[in-house]
């Protein structure tokens, strides 16, 4: 009985790994795909912009 449970668990993990590689292509399936390829940065100070508002360096 325990061999059956372990084998089903391993088969399930293999199926998840195969679907993960299809969704996240790249070496080892670890390439992160986000909505934006590059984070927005402020042209003046180079900080990463969070949200849609202006950068804190322009609020001075």
Secondary structure, DSSP 4 states (H G I P E B T S, - for coil): -HHHHHHHHHHHHHHHHHHHHHHS-SGGG-----SSSS--B-TTT-PBP-SSS--GGG--
